[in-house]
Amino acid sequence: MISHRNVIANVLQICTFEKPYRESLKPPGADYPEPEVALGLLPQSHIYALVVICHATTYRGDQVINLPKFEIQHYLNAIQRFKMATLYLVSHMSRIKAVVALRVVLCPD
């Protein structure tokens, strides 16, 4: 069983690990990096989505756009509409052959 402390520790680890990268994206003269937009498409009952999408993104002050289910056209429209630069995916989603301009695609599988 995963405790609340485990989830919080994992969120802090992710944010600490990503901090140098996110600082490099900060506009000159700005105090904080621009907030990013994450796609909340993964099942939030799964630990990867719970920690990365639900907790870490909101802890950093980023936005989360939730889609009710995976439909390729809605998925691609959301990426374009909300100008997402990072996608958090699982393996079956990363096999889609679509051309999308992204900075980072993270897939734990």
C-alpha positions as CSV (number, residue, x, y, z in Angstrom):
1,M,0.0,0.0,0.0
2,I,1.3,3.5,-0.9
3,S,1.0,6.0,1.9
4,H,0.4,9.7,1.7
5,R,4.0,10.3,2.7
6,N,5.2,8.1,-0.2
7,V,3.2,10.2,-2.7
8,I,4.4,13.5,-1.3
9,A,8.0,12.3,-1.2
10,N,7.7,11.2,-4.9
11,V,6.2,14.6,-5.8
12,L,9.2,16.4,-4.1
13,Q,11.6,14.1,-5.9
14,I,10.1,14.8,-9.3
15,C,10.1,18.6,-8.7
16,T,13.7,18.6,-7.5
17,F,14.8,16.5,-10.4
18,E,13.1,18.8,-13.0
19,K,14.0,22.1,-11.4
20,P,17.2,22.7,-13.4
21,Y,15.4,22.0,-16.7
22,R,12.4,24.2,-15.7
23,E,14.8,27.0,-14.6
24,S,16.4,26.9,-18.1
25,L,13.0,27.6,-19.6
26,K,12.5,30.7,-17.5
27,P,12.3,33.9,-19.6
28,P,15.1,36.4,-19.0
29,G,14.3,38.7,-16.0
30,A,11.4,36.5,-14.8
31,D,11.2,35.2,-11.3
32,Y,9.4,32.0,-12.2
33,P,9.3,29.7,-15.3
34,E,6.2,29.9,-17.4
35,P,3.5,27.4,-16.2
36,E,3.1,24.4,-18.4
37,V,-0.1,22.6,-19.4
38,A,-0.4,18.9,-18.8
39,L,-2.9,16.5,-20.3
40,G,-4.8,14.7,-17.6
41,L,-5.8,11.7,-19.7
42,L,-4.3,8.8,-17.8
43,P,-6.4,7.0,-15.3
44,Q,-6.0,8.9,-12.1
45,S,-6.4,5.8,-10.0
46,H,-3.0,4.7,-11.4
47,I,0.1,5.8,-9.4
48,Y,1.8,7.4,-12.4
49,A,-1.1,9.7,-13.2
50,L,-1.8,10.3,-9.5
51,V,1.7,11.5,-8.7
52,V,2.8,13.1,-12.0
53,I,-0.5,14.6,-13.3
54,C,-2.6,15.2,-10.2
55,H,0.0,16.2,-7.6
56,A,3.3,17.2,-9.2
57,T,1.9,19.4,-11.9
58,T,-0.4,21.3,-9.5
59,Y,2.4,21.5,-6.9
60,R,4.5,23.3,-9.6
61,G,1.7,25.6,-10.4
62,D,1.0,24.1,-13.9
63,Q,-2.4,23.6,-15.5
64,V,-4.0,20.2,-16.1
65,I,-6.5,19.7,-18.9
66,N,-8.6,16.6,-18.3
67,L,-10.1,14.6,-21.1
68,P,-12.8,12.0,-20.3
69,K,-11.3,9.3,-22.5
70,F,-8.7,8.7,-25.1
71,E,-9.9,9.6,-28.5
72,I,-7.2,10.5,-31.0
73,Q,-8.8,13.5,-32.5
74,H,-9.7,15.1,-29.1
75,Y,-6.2,14.2,-27.9
76,L,-4.4,15.9,-30.8
77,N,-6.8,18.9,-30.7
78,A,-6.1,19.4,-27.0
79,I,-2.3,19.3,-27.6
80,Q,-2.6,22.0,-30.3
81,R,-5.3,24.1,-28.6
82,F,-3.5,24.3,-25.2
83,K,0.0,24.4,-26.7
84,M,1.3,21.5,-24.7
85,A,5.1,21.0,-24.7
86,T,5.3,17.9,-22.5
87,L,3.2,14.8,-22.7
88,Y,3.0,12.2,-19.9
89,L,2.0,8.9,-21.7
90,V,1.8,5.2,-21.2
91,S,3.3,2.8,-23.7
92,H,0.2,2.1,-25.8
93,M,-0.4,5.9,-26.3
94,S,3.2,6.6,-27.4
95,R,2.9,4.2,-30.4
96,I,0.6,6.6,-32.2
97,K,2.1,7.8,-35.4
98,A,1.3,11.5,-35.3
99,V,3.6,14.5,-35.9
100,V,3.4,16.8,-32.9
101,A,6.0,19.4,-32.0
102,L,6.9,18.7,-28.3
103,R,9.8,19.4,-26.0
104,V,9.5,16.3,-23.9
105,V,7.5,13.0,-24.0
106,L,7.7,11.0,-20.8
107,C,6.7,7.4,-20.8
108,P,7.6,5.2,-17.8
109,D,7.2,1.8,-19.7
